[in-house]
Structure formats: C-alpha cells, structure tokens
Amino acid sequence: VLVVDLQDIGTRTWTYVGVVLYAMQAGERRGIPVVVLDRPNPITGARTEGGILASALANPAYPTGSNRTNGFALYPMPLRHGLTMGELARLFQAQLKLGTRLVVVPMQNWRRAMWFDDTELPWVRPSPNMPSVASALLYPALVPFEATNVSVGRGTDLPFQRFGASWLDAPRVVRLLEDLNMTGVRFRPERVTPVQPGDGKFAGRNIPSIRIDIEERERVQPARLGAAILWALRKAHADSLRVTPAGFDLRMGNARQREALMAGEDPDGVIDRQLPAVLAFERDARRIHLYR
C-alpha cells in the first residue's frame, strides 16, 4: 500500500497536489492501492475563486524524461479550489478516469467553513516559506509573482505577506491599491532585506516593500488581490516590471487575464469574467465533497 499524508494549502499551484496525482498514477500502473490520509484545507473549504487554469496549460501526465511536468499546473480548476487533499484525489480519479484503487481516510469533526486555527491543531510549516495561515491565505495572490522580478517575501520573516523590489515606489502603489477598496486587507510601505531568499531575488539588499495586513480574513479575496497588484505595478512601473508570461500564466491561470491587467483593464472586471466558470466548477465539485 502507498500511503500519502501531506498538507495542502488550498491553492492550485501547491506542488504536493502533484505528488498525490503522481502517486495515484504510479499506483494504477503497478497495481498498488493508494491511501490518502485527509487533512484540513487551512483557508477553508467554503471559498472557491480565481482564474481557472486554461486547459491548454494543464498537464496531468506522469513525469518522465520526455514529459517534463512542473507538478503544479495539473487540472483546469480555480486558483483557490476549496477542496481538501482527499477530495482532490477523488476529483483526479473521477475526471482523469484513473483506475487507482483509492481509499481516502476522512477527517473527523472538520467542517468546510473552518480555518486551520479553528481545528486547534498545531500549525507545522508544510514548507519553509509557509509559516502561518496568513501566508497560506495570501499565497494565491502573490504566487504568480514568482515569475516576475518582484520579491514575494522569501528570505524575510513574512513570506507571501509582502512584496517588494529595488525599483518599487511603495507609497504610490499603496495609493493605487487603496483606491480599489480591496476588502479585508490594508497595505503599508516598509523596507526589508531578504536574507538568502530561495528565489535569489534582492538577496542582502534593503528594498522598498509593501506589507499586506489582513484585517477581516473572511472578506479577503486573494485572487482578486493578486490581479489588483499586477494592475497597480504595471500602472506605476511599466518600465521596470518584468513578467515571464509562461510562468505567470501557469500560476494565475491563463494569458487573457495577464494581458488584460497589463493593458490597464479594471482588475475587478477581469476577475468577474471568471465567475461563471468558477461557479460551474464549484457546482460540479460538490459530487466529490466529503464534508459539509
């Protein structure tokens, strides 16, 4: 039996989800049952939002020498998917028609509206740059910027709770973001010095940065927040911002979103165009829900 016991963080781009899928594919190929020990979605299972990964970008195939997958762009689902690891395994088995002998061991007493700290379980970092539930909540907003010349706080005490760059006019970008009236968060300029950041961005340099403070987490919409940040950075720093299109699109979901935001379209309008597809996914996903 192959047993999978990994903590997801509720975002499509988390590579542990790829481990579950590849384990299921390996189990199917070798005739080995796969048992997934389910864990909470730390940012609740009651919210689904953000860009659907374009089907043309999704690659669920098992990694081989000729198929160099990235482990995080697997299936056309929203950036914040609202599922647990066990439910994701059930989704993959149903939608990808896997013949894996899958057993999901469900949690006891978990409800979809619960945040991780509601469980009273200790938070153990699933990754060095995931120190808290706050970082997990803001991760969907900032993870696309891994494919830019913007720091997402790696090498600082608050990874994925701030972003910065040597060329950033933090007060100006803060004003642009505040004008959008983002719900549940506030922004404040600061300066930080990334120390041995895993992404190598601005190592040892004291740079302007913007801290994202969570005020009402139930109202935070991280995918909408990420869209707003790209819009504001492009508006303030068109000459300095560098975006790697392929990497950004794999994380945010599709090229149309990126192109619209960088062309100056209203971030709310760009995100709202995704709502019908997100609602359809949410409706279909109820069939594999294990919890109320």
Secondary structure, 3 states (H helix, E strand, C coil): CEEECCCCCCECCCHHHHHHHHHHHHHHHHCCCEEEECCCCCCCCCCCECCCCCCCCCCCCCCCCCCCCCCCCCCCCCCECCCCHHHHHHHHHHHCCCCCCEEEECCCCCCCCCCHHHHCCCCCCCCCCCCCHHHHHHHHHHHHHHHECCECCCCCCCCCCEEECCCCCHHHHHHHHHCCCCCCEEEEEEEECCCCCCCCCCCCCCEEEEEEEECCHHHCCHHHHHHHHHHHHHHHCCCCCCECHHHHHHHHCCHHHHHHHHCCCCHHHHHHCCHHHHHHHHHHHHHHCCCC
